[in-house]
Amino acid sequence: MTHQLFRSPRPTLGVAVLGAGPLAEEVVRILRATGGDLRERAGAELTLDGEPELVVDATEDAGTVTAVLDALRHGRSVITANTALIAEHGPRLAAAAEQHGADLCFEAAVAGGVPVVRPLTQSLAGDRVHQVLGVFPGEPGRGIAEQAAILATLAFHTRVEVGEVYVENPGPAPSYDLAVAAALGLSLRTLVVCSRVVEHPGAGGKEQISVRVHPALLPAADPLAGVAAPFGAVAVDAAAAGRLMFYGATTPAATASALLGDLITAARNRVHGGRAPRASYYAELPLAPLGDTPTRYYLNLSVTDHAGALARVATVFAAHGVSIARVRQEHDGPDARLIILTHRAPDSAFADTADALAETPCVRAVLTRWRIEGTDDQ
């Protein structure tokens, strides 16, 4: 007796792709080239023809918000790589998706092909995230600030606006300081830093969060220190899981891969009646002023090469509550260079220290001032 396995017909789901650039072209290419595999994974035939039930947003600015809202209000699930859209309108879009029974998926909106949105919203939903560090291609600006805002929102369950992200644009990095940093086992990167900050630790202080983008020195052995374009990476430090690293390309092909992953998820939900996980904003943690944020510093000072100069400099640090961890001194013609690494202290204490050093007679100039992240030194 022969038994045959009969499969019910696959439903057909229309897919619309918004955008006309390399990312949109890559999504369409993959859909057409691997349709059979995607059909089996999604449990449905995905077609670019017909009435769309799934909308892939491969655009780059928030100007598509009207079209995306219209899709959600008609019950169409939206899969987007649009960082600006999610950073500026995420809660509004999520509310529309919730009201009309649609999914809003945006794995590709942060770091392209680096899978970090799903870990934050699903895998770490039962944990407590202490800090998120990220290295992304490109110069600091609104795009990286938007990604920082999204990461902080997801990690700390608190809505963070793009304008609340502190962004410091790096100037040219002096070759002398880069060489000294390398000799000290440190490497300079433009870093996204999202962290919990406790106001007045040990005194029952309230919890705050800090979200910033700026140049920072990392230990050369830290995986983030080796990240270079076209790759990006995110490190998440959580209470129970410890440190988790997410690394990948940010190219159109990698971003298209992330979009297609979300597309399969949204299609499965259509077929089986599920829903994508949603971001939560219940914590409502306040943002810490930059001056309250604890960090370490690397300073390069030009000082007179006379006895007592180092002692005078150390007195200035002590007067502002900043502890010196390490000092390196080198001759520089008639003067000397002091390279100082500090212990952790509030950012405002470093600002006051730098101002006071600039007025100290033995100090010619404060030449370089970089934050240090990714170390356990207190």
C-alpha positions in Angstrom: 0.0 0.0 0.0 1.4 3.3 -1.0 1.0 6.4 1.2 1.3 9.9 -0.3 1.8 13.1 1.6 -0.6 15.7 0.5 0.2 19.4 1.1 -2.4 22.0 1.3 -2.0 24.8 -1.2 0.3 27.6 -0.1 -1.3 31.0 0.4 0.0 33.8 -1.8 1.2 37.0 -0.1 1.9 40.2 -2.1 5.1 42.1 -1.4 5.6 45.8 -2.2 9.2 47.2 -2.1 9.5 51.0 -1.4 12.7 52.6 -2.7 14.8 52.7 -5.9 18.4 52.4 -4.7 20.9 49.6 -4.3 19.1 48.2 -1.2 15.7 48.0 -2.9 17.3 46.4 -6.0 19.1 43.8 -3.8 15.8 42.9 -2.0 14.0 42.4 -5.3 16.9 40.4 -6.7 17.0 38.0 -3.7 13.2 37.6 -3.8 13.3 36.6 -7.5 16.4 34.4 -7.2 15.4 32.4 -4.1 11.6 32.4 -4.3 11.3 28.7 -3.9 13.4 28.6 -0.7 11.6 31.6 0.7 8.2 30.0 0.0 9.1 27.0 2.1 10.5 29.0 4.9 7.6 31.5 5.0 4.9 28.9 4.4 3.5 31.2 1.6 4.2 32.2 -1.9 5.8 35.6 -1.9 5.0 37.6 -5.0 5.9 41.1 -6.2 2.7 41.2 -8.2 -0.8 41.7 -6.9 -2.2 43.4 -3.8 0.5 43.8 -1.2 0.0 42.4 2.3 3.7 43.0 3.2 5.6 46.2 2.6 9.4 46.4 2.5 10.7 49.9 3.1 14.2 50.2 1.6 14.3 54.0 1.7 16.6 56.2 3.8 14.8 59.1 5.2 11.7 59.8 7.4 9.8 61.2 4.5 8.1 57.8 3.9 6.3 58.0 7.2 3.0 58.8 5.5 3.2 55.8 3.2 4.3 53.5 6.0 1.5 54.7 8.3 -1.0 54.2 5.5 0.2 50.6 5.0 -0.1 49.8 8.7 -3.5 51.4 8.9 -4.6 49.1 6.1 -3.4 46.1 8.1 -0.2 45.6 6.0 2.9 44.5 7.9 5.9 46.8 7.3 9.6 45.6 7.2 12.0 48.5 7.2 15.6 49.4 7.1 14.9 53.1 7.5 16.8 54.2 10.5 15.5 57.8 10.5 11.9 56.6 10.3 12.2 54.3 13.3 14.3 56.8 15.3 11.8 59.7 14.7 8.5 57.9 14.5 9.0 54.5 16.0 6.3 54.7 18.8 3.7 56.2 16.5 4.3 53.5 13.9 4.2 50.8 16.6 0.9 52.1 17.9 -0.6 52.0 14.4 0.7 48.4 13.9 -0.8 47.3 17.2 -4.2 49.0 16.5 -4.5 47.4 13.0 -3.1 43.9 13.7 0.1 44.4 11.6 3.7 43.8 12.3 6.4 46.5 12.3 9.9 44.9 11.9 13.1 46.9 11.8 16.1 44.6 12.4 17.8 46.2 9.3 17.4 49.7 10.7 20.3 49.4 13.1 23.8 48.4 11.8 22.6 46.8 8.5 23.2 43.1 8.6 24.3 43.0 12.3 21.6 41.1 14.2 21.0 43.2 17.3 17.4 44.3 17.4 16.0 40.9 17.8 18.4 39.9 20.6 17.4 43.1 22.5 13.7 42.7 22.0 13.5 38.9 22.4 16.6 37.0 23.6 17.4 39.5 26.4 13.8 40.3 27.2 14.2 38.5 30.6 17.6 40.1 31.4 18.8 43.6 32.5 21.0 45.4 30.0 23.7 47.6 31.7 25.5 48.9 28.6 25.6 48.9 24.8 28.7 49.9 22.9 28.7 50.2 19.1 31.1 50.9 16.3 29.5 51.8 12.9 31.0 52.9 9.6 30.9 56.6 8.8 31.6 59.9 10.6 29.5 60.9 13.6 26.4 62.6 12.6 22.6 62.2 12.6 22.7 58.7 11.2 24.8 57.3 13.9 22.9 59.3 16.5 19.6 57.8 15.2 21.0 54.3 15.6 22.2 55.2 19.2 18.7 56.4 20.0 17.1 53.2 18.8 19.6 51.0 20.7 19.1 52.9 23.9 15.3 52.8 23.5 15.3 49.0 23.1 18.0 48.3 25.8 16.5 50.4 28.5 12.8 50.3 27.7 12.8 54.1 27.6 12.0 56.3 24.6 15.1 58.2 23.6 14.8 61.0 21.0 17.5 61.6 18.5 18.0 65.2 19.8 18.8 63.8 23.2 21.9 61.9 22.0 25.1 63.7 22.7 27.3 63.8 19.6 30.9 64.9 19.6 32.5 65.2 16.1 36.2 64.1 16.1 38.9 66.4 14.8 42.0 65.0 13.1 43.6 62.5 15.4 47.2 63.5 16.1 49.7 60.8 14.9 51.7 61.3 18.1 48.7 60.5 20.3 47.7 57.5 18.2 51.2 56.1 18.5 51.3 56.7 22.3 47.8 55.1 22.7 49.0 52.1 20.7 52.0 51.7 23.0 49.6 51.8 26.0 47.5 49.1 24.4 44.6 51.4 23.4 43.0 52.1 20.0 40.8 55.0 18.9 37.3 54.5 17.6 34.2 56.6 17.2 31.9 54.9 19.7 28.2 54.7 20.5 27.8 54.4 24.2 24.5 53.7 25.8 24.7 53.0 29.6 22.9 53.1 32.9 24.1 55.8 35.3 23.2 55.9 39.0 23.1 59.4 40.4 25.1 59.5 43.7 26.0 55.8 43.8 25.7 54.2 47.2 23.4 57.0 48.5 20.1 55.7 47.0 20.5 57.8 43.9 18.0 57.5 41.1 18.9 55.6 37.9 19.5 57.4 34.7 20.7 56.6 31.3 23.4 58.1 29.1 23.4 58.0 25.3 26.3 59.5 23.4 28.5 59.3 20.3 32.1 60.4 20.5 35.7 59.4 19.9 37.0 57.0 22.6 40.0 54.8 23.3 39.3 51.1 23.6 41.7 48.3 24.8 43.3 47.1 21.6 42.3 43.5 22.6 38.6 44.5 22.6 36.9 43.1 19.5 35.3 46.5 18.9 38.7 48.0 18.5 39.3 45.9 15.3 36.1 46.9 13.6 36.5 48.8 10.3 34.2 49.7 7.4 32.2 48.1 5.8 31.6 46.2 9.0 29.9 47.2 12.2 29.6 45.7 15.7 27.6 46.0 18.9 28.6 44.8 22.3 25.8 44.3 24.9 26.6 43.8 28.6 23.7 42.3 30.5 23.3 41.2 34.2 22.9 37.5 33.6 24.1 36.9 30.1 27.3 38.9 30.5 28.9 40.4 27.4 27.4 39.5 24.0 29.0 40.5 20.7 27.2 41.1 17.4 29.3 41.7 14.3 28.6 41.9 10.6 28.6 43.8 7.3 26.6 47.0 6.8 26.5 46.7 3.0 23.3 46.7 0.9 23.6 43.0 0.5 23.9 42.4 4.3 21.1 44.9 5.0 18.9 43.1 2.4 19.5 39.9 4.2 18.2 41.4 7.5 15.2 42.7 5.6 14.4 39.3 4.1 14.7 37.7 7.6 12.1 40.1 8.9 10.0 39.5 5.8 9.9 35.7 6.5 8.9 36.4 10.1 6.1 38.7 9.0 4.9 36.2 6.4 4.9 33.4 8.9 2.8 35.5 11.2 0.3 36.1 8.4 0.0 32.4 7.8 -0.1 31.2 11.4 -1.6 34.2 13.1 1.4 35.3 15.2 2.7 38.8 16.0 6.2 40.2 16.0 7.6 41.3 19.4 7.2 45.0 20.2 9.5 47.5 21.9 8.4 48.7 25.4 8.8 52.1 27.0 7.6 51.4 30.5 10.8 52.3 32.4 10.8 56.0 31.4 14.3 56.5 32.8 15.6 60.1 32.7 18.6 61.0 30.6 21.7 61.9 32.7 23.4 65.2 32.1 26.7 64.7 30.3 28.5 66.1 33.3 27.1 63.3 35.6 28.3 60.5 33.3 31.3 58.7 34.7 34.2 58.0 32.4 38.0 57.8 32.2 40.2 60.1 30.2 43.5 60.2 28.3 45.1 63.7 28.4 48.2 64.9 26.5 49.7 68.0 28.2 52.5 70.2 27.1 54.3 71.4 30.2 57.5 73.3 31.2 60.4 70.8 31.7 61.1 72.0 35.2 61.2 70.3 38.6 57.8 70.4 40.3 55.7 70.6 37.1 54.3 67.1 37.6 53.5 67.8 41.2 51.6 71.0 40.3 49.6 69.1 37.6 48.8 66.3 40.1 47.5 69.0 42.6 45.1 70.3 40.0 43.7 66.8 39.4 43.3 66.2 43.1 41.6 69.5 43.7 38.8 68.5 41.3 38.4 64.9 42.6 40.0 63.2 39.6 42.4 60.3 40.4 45.4 59.7 38.2 45.9 56.1 37.2 49.0 56.3 35.0 51.6 58.9 33.9 54.0 58.9 31.0 56.5 61.7 30.6 58.6 62.5 27.4 60.9 65.3 26.5 59.6 67.6 23.8 62.4 70.1 22.9 62.6 72.6 25.8 59.3 71.4 27.2 57.9 68.0 28.2 54.8 65.9 27.3 52.7 64.4 30.1 50.4 61.6 29.1 47.9 61.0 31.8 45.4 58.3 32.1 42.8 58.7 34.9 40.5 56.6 36.9 36.7 56.9 36.5 35.1 60.2 37.6 32.1 62.4 36.4 32.6 64.0 33.1 32.1 67.5 34.6 35.1 66.9 36.9 37.3 66.3 33.8 36.0 69.5 32.2 36.8 71.5 35.3 40.2 69.9 35.5 41.0 70.7 31.9 39.9 74.3 32.4 42.1 74.6 35.5 45.1 73.0 33.8 44.8 75.6 31.0 45.3 78.3 33.6 48.2 76.6 35.4 51.5 78.4 34.8 53.5 75.3 34.1 51.1 73.9 31.5 51.7 75.2 28.0 48.6 73.6 26.6 46.0 70.7 26.9 46.8 69.2 23.5 44.5 66.1 23.4 41.7 64.9 25.5 40.0 61.5 24.8 37.6 59.4 26.7 38.5 55.8 27.5 35.8 53.1 27.4 35.6 49.4 27.6 37.9 49.0 30.6 37.2 47.9 34.2 39.5 50.4 35.8 37.6 52.4 38.5 
